Amino acid sequence: MEKAWNSGETAQHWLFREHWQFIQEVINKPRTTSKALPAYFPQLRPLSRVPVEACGQYSTCSECLGSGDPHCGWCVLHSMCARKEKCERSSEPRRFASDIKQCVRLSVHPNNISVSQFSVTLVLEAHNVPELSAGVNCTFEDLAEMNGLVEGNRIKCSSPAEKEMPRIIVDKGDHQIVQLYLRSKETGLAFANTSFVFYNCSVHKSCLSCVSSPYQCHWCKYRHDCTHDPRTCSFQEGRVKKPEVSGSYPGIVHSSQIFFELNYTQHLNIAEFIKKLL
């Protein structure tokens, strides 16, 4: 016997009212129900549960916690966006970040060195990091990787050895920026990074170009050589240096914002002296 629709009821409302128990069974047991679908349910298919969050689409802490998704947080040493229950040891301090202010911040001092300096001690300061007793490695992209010495929230690393230094092509400027990563020995994954600069003074072939570099470059006046180490310029020769360090040297003449250190033991004509610089 066919059942009548209620006044004002649509066909869809009638189907759901008459077969609500069956629909609940399909939803709750989509793989086990043996009932056949009625003929008037041609497009109904078993339903599956879909996660309400999509944490995996975010690749950085700031993206993850800036998304506003309340289900997602940042698993620090695993460097992934996930629900808290999917992050190992998430209950331990600073292993799971739920606020963007808790993202790891990393700085390094010095943050640049010359390509002529090797195995320089670098001090990295890390904020919002968990306990790192398992150890860390410092990695300069694909150039070099070395062990880091952990001292609280500070990590000491060495810059690359001579054979690992990047080659800086003259026509591409006087420096190269690389990413310096901290890699957890516990997980084998990089969990923090900061920019680091390698510069090459020797690519500068004129006095003005040399001392205009934003890095610590000095011009050896007689040899016409640009170097990061002023000690390589002989005392008798003197050097041209950046204005900000000029105050500590005697015998300086200011010209077009370049300071010339003069040797008082030599009797030089200023015009001839300038010609030698050009």
C-alpha positions in Angstrom: 0.0 0.0 0.0 1.4 3.3 -1.0 1.8 6.0 1.7 0.6 9.5 1.0 2.8 12.5 1.3 2.1 15.1 4.0 0.7 18.4 2.9 3.5 20.6 1.5 6.1 17.7 1.7 8.5 17.3 -1.1 9.5 13.9 -2.6 12.9 14.2 -0.9 11.4 14.8 2.5 9.1 11.8 2.1 12.0 9.5 1.1 14.0 10.5 4.1 11.1 10.2 6.5 10.0 6.8 5.3 13.5 5.3 5.1 15.3 7.1 7.9 16.2 3.9 9.8 17.6 2.5 6.6 19.6 5.7 5.8 21.1 5.6 9.4 22.2 2.0 8.8 23.9 3.0 5.5 25.7 5.8 7.2 26.9 3.9 10.3 27.6 0.6 8.6 28.3 1.3 5.0 30.5 -1.8 4.4 28.4 -4.4 6.2 24.7 -3.7 5.4 23.2 -6.4 3.2 20.0 -4.5 2.4 19.4 -3.6 -1.2 18.8 0.0 -2.1 15.2 0.7 -3.0 14.6 1.5 -6.7 13.9 5.1 -5.9 17.5 5.5 -4.5 19.4 5.2 -7.7 22.2 7.7 -6.8 22.6 6.8 -3.1 26.0 5.4 -2.3 27.6 4.3 1.0 29.0 7.3 2.9 32.5 7.6 4.3 33.9 9.7 7.1 36.1 12.6 5.9 38.5 14.4 8.2 37.4 18.0 8.9 41.0 19.2 8.9 43.7 19.2 6.1 46.8 19.9 8.1 49.1 18.2 5.7 48.8 20.9 3.1 50.9 23.3 5.2 54.7 23.0 4.9 55.9 25.6 7.4 55.0 26.5 11.0 53.8 30.0 10.0 51.5 28.5 7.3 50.2 25.9 9.6 49.4 28.1 12.6 48.4 31.0 10.5 45.7 29.0 8.7 43.3 29.4 11.6 42.5 25.7 11.5 41.8 24.8 15.2 42.6 21.1 14.6 46.2 21.7 13.4 49.4 22.4 15.2 53.1 22.2 14.4 55.1 19.1 15.4 58.5 20.8 15.9 61.2 18.2 15.5 59.2 16.3 12.8 58.6 19.6 11.0 55.1 18.8 10.1 51.6 20.2 10.5 49.3 17.7 12.2 46.8 17.0 14.9 48.3 16.8 18.3 47.7 13.1 18.8 49.7 12.4 15.6 52.8 14.2 16.9 55.2 12.0 18.9 55.8 13.1 22.5 53.6 16.1 21.9 52.9 16.5 25.6 56.6 17.4 26.3 57.5 21.1 26.4 57.9 22.9 23.1 57.5 19.8 21.0 54.1 20.8 19.7 53.2 24.4 18.9 49.6 25.5 18.8 50.2 29.3 18.5 52.2 31.1 15.8 54.2 32.8 18.5 55.6 29.4 19.4 57.2 28.8 16.0 61.0 28.2 16.2 63.1 31.3 15.6 66.8 31.0 14.7 69.6 33.6 14.4 73.3 33.2 13.8 76.4 35.3 14.7 78.3 36.2 12.6 75.7 35.9 9.8 78.3 36.4 7.0 81.9 35.4 6.3 84.4 35.7 3.5 85.0 32.7 1.2 88.6 33.0 2.3 87.7 32.2 6.0 87.4 28.5 6.9 86.0 26.6 9.9 84.9 29.7 11.7 83.0 29.2 14.9 79.3 30.2 14.5 76.9 30.7 17.4 73.3 29.9 16.6 70.6 31.0 19.0 67.3 29.1 18.9 64.0 30.1 20.5 61.0 27.9 21.2 63.0 24.6 20.7 62.4 21.5 22.7 65.1 19.7 24.7 67.9 18.7 22.2 69.8 16.0 24.1 69.8 13.7 21.1 72.0 16.3 19.3 71.8 18.4 16.2 73.7 18.8 13.0 74.3 22.1 11.2 73.7 21.9 7.4 74.7 24.5 4.8 72.3 23.4 2.1 74.2 20.8 -0.1 77.6 22.4 0.8 78.5 20.9 4.1 77.1 19.3 7.3 78.8 19.1 10.7 78.0 18.3 14.3 76.6 21.1 16.5 77.5 21.6 20.1 74.3 22.2 22.1 74.6 24.6 25.1 71.0 25.3 26.3 69.3 27.3 23.5 72.7 28.0 21.8 74.3 25.8 19.3 77.9 26.2 18.2 78.8 25.1 14.6 81.8 25.5 12.3 81.6 27.1 8.9 82.5 24.9 5.9 86.1 23.9 5.3 88.0 25.3 2.3 87.0 22.5 -0.1 83.4 23.0 0.8 83.2 26.7 0.2 80.8 27.9 -2.6 82.3 29.4 -5.7 81.1 32.9 -6.2 81.0 33.8 -9.9 82.1 37.4 -10.6 79.2 38.3 -12.9 76.7 37.2 -10.3 77.8 39.7 -7.6 80.1 39.5 -4.6 78.1 37.2 -2.4 75.9 34.1 -2.2 73.0 33.5 0.3 72.5 29.9 1.5 70.2 28.5 4.1 71.7 27.2 7.3 69.6 24.4 8.8 69.5 22.7 12.2 68.8 19.0 11.7 67.6 16.9 14.7 69.6 13.7 15.2 66.5 12.2 16.8 64.3 12.5 13.8 66.8 13.2 11.0 64.8 16.2 9.9 65.6 19.9 9.6 63.4 21.8 12.1 64.8 25.4 11.8 66.7 27.5 9.3 68.1 31.0 8.8 70.0 32.8 6.0 73.8 32.9 5.9 76.0 34.8 3.5 79.3 34.0 1.9 81.0 37.0 0.3 84.1 37.4 -1.9 85.9 40.7 -1.8 88.3 39.7 -4.6 85.7 40.0 -7.3 85.9 43.8 -6.9 88.5 45.3 -9.2 88.3 49.0 -8.3 88.7 51.0 -5.1 85.2 52.4 -5.2 83.5 49.1 -5.9 85.5 47.4 -3.1 84.7 49.9 -0.4 81.1 50.3 -1.5 80.5 46.6 -0.7 78.1 46.1 2.2 80.6 43.5 3.6 84.0 44.0 5.3 86.1 44.6 2.2 89.3 46.7 2.2 91.3 48.1 -0.8 95.1 47.6 -0.7 96.1 50.8 -2.4 99.3 49.9 -4.2 98.5 46.4 -5.1 95.0 47.3 -6.3 93.6 44.3 -4.4 90.3 44.0 -2.5 90.4 41.8 0.6 88.4 41.0 3.6 91.5 41.0 5.8 93.2 44.4 6.1 96.3 42.8 7.6 97.2 41.5 4.1 97.8 45.2 3.1 101.4 46.1 4.2 101.7 48.9 6.7 103.7 51.0 4.3 101.2 50.5 1.6 98.1 51.5 3.6 94.6 50.8 2.6 91.2 52.4 1.8 88.4 51.3 4.1 84.8 51.9 4.9 83.8 55.2 6.5 82.2 53.6 9.6 85.6 52.2 10.7 87.7 55.2 9.8 87.5 57.0 13.2 90.1 54.7 14.8 92.8 55.4 12.3 95.1 58.5 12.2 96.1 60.5 9.1 92.8 60.2 7.2 91.7 62.5 4.3 88.0 62.5 3.4 87.0 62.6 -0.2 83.6 61.7 -1.7 82.8 59.6 1.4 85.9 57.5 1.0 88.6 57.7 3.7 92.3 57.4 2.7 94.7 56.3 5.3 98.1 58.0 4.7 101.5 57.0 5.9 103.1 60.1 7.4 106.6 58.7 6.7 106.1 59.1 3.0 106.0 62.4 1.2 103.3 62.0 -1.4 101.6 64.5 -3.6 97.9 64.1 -3.1 97.1 64.4 -6.8 99.6 61.6 -7.6 98.3 59.5 -4.8 94.8 59.7 -6.1 95.9 58.8 -9.6 97.4 55.6 -8.3 94.0 54.6 -6.9 92.2 55.0 -10.2 
